[in-house]
Structures are given as C-alpha cells and as structure tokens.
Amino acid sequence: MKYKVVLAVCIVAITTAALAQIKPEDQIKFRQSGYTFMAWNMGKIKNQVVEHPETYNKEQVIAAANVIAAISSSGMGALFSPESATGKGWKETRVKPEFFQQPDEVKKHAMALNKEAKALVQVADSGDIGAIKTQFTKVFDACKGCHDNFRTKD
Ligand code: HEC
C-alpha cells in the first residue's frame, strides 16, 4: 500500500517536472511539428475532396479530420511561453510579438479552430463530399485567421 502511494507521488512529480521544463527551443520545435502535421492532414483532405474527388476515401478523410481535431485540442498554448517568443526550433520562429500581448484574441482563434475541426470530424463521418468541402473551408479559414494576425509572412 505504502509503495503504491510513493510511486503515485513520484509519477505526479515526474510528469509535472517534465511539463514545466520544456525548453523554449523544444516548445518551438513541438509547435512547428504540430502545425506541420495538421497541414499535412489538411492537404490530404484537400486532395481528396477538392482537387481529386475521384480519389476520395472516406476512412482516410475521417482519420485526417481526427488528427486535426486532436492536435488543435491538445493544449498547444503550453508551447508558447514568453521565453519562446524569439528563437529557433526546427527553424526560426514566426510567431509575432502580438501573440503574447493579445492572449484573449489568440484564444478566440484557437477555439474557432477547435470548433470547426470537431465539426469536420462529424461531417467526414457523413461521407457527403460537398458538405466536407464546405466544412474544410471553414477549418482552413480558422487556420488562416490566426496566421493573418499572429504569424509573420514567409
Ligand atoms: C491560434 C493560432 C493558430 C492557429 C489556429 C493555427 N496556427 Fe498555424 N501557426 C501559428 C503560429 C503562431 C505559427 C508559427 C509557429 C512558430 O514558428 O513558432 C504557425 C505556424 C504554422 C505552420 C508552419 C510550421 C513551421 O514548421 O514553420 C504551418 C504549416 C501551420 N501553422 C499550419 C496550420 C494549419 C494547417 C492550421 C489549421 C488546421 C493552423 N496552422 C492553425 C498559429 C496558428
């Protein structure tokens, strides 16, 4: 019994420490990875429902939508400590200073993506290509809305 309690305490301590200690450089890497992975999955959906509907595969589109919904609701805000406002992850960060000055605005964009991505999962499940296309555009607009305000241009 005592053992179990000690073990549980250790696990909590380790997890908390691991969370608290993500180096700024790693935060930038992780968020760049998350966004890039979402973009890959957006590309799959775009390819199958917009550009080449003849290649449409319901299961693949559902899987891609689920990835986007999961990443967008994974708490990526934790990867934006003030120390990570500048610096290099896989590449130089493109986050704008405004991201850290307007947290409420950022949150609005993050929640918009969350909502639209969840809706995309539902629509993907219906298998209605036209509806998926419409919802895909809404997700894309949610990505773009944040980028226009909080990401520097290439
Ligand atoms: C809440 C704001 C926000 C939302 C919503 C958002 N992004 Fe981003 N995105 C950013 C920021 C900030 C960066 C810059 C990250 C950095 O370089 O540190 C970024 C970077 C990127 C990058 C470049 C990654 C790299 O390696 O440089 C891609 C690709 C990307 N986002 C795709 C997406 C896609 C696709 C979506 C929607 C499914 C999305 N983003 C939604 C804020 C957002």
Boltz pocket constraint, residues with backbone or C-beta under 6 A from the ligand:
constraints:
  - pocket:
      binder: B
      contacts: [[A, 28], [A, 31], [A, 32], [A, 33], [A, 35], [A, 36], [A, 38], [A, 39], [A, 42], [A, 68], [A, 84], [A, 90], [A, 91], [A, 92], [A, 93], [A, 94], [A, 95], [A, 96], [A, 99], [A, 106], [A, 109], [A, 110], [A, 113], [A, 139], [A, 140], [A, 142], [A, 143], [A, 144], [A, 146], [A, 147], [A, 150], [A, 151]]
      max_distance: 6.0
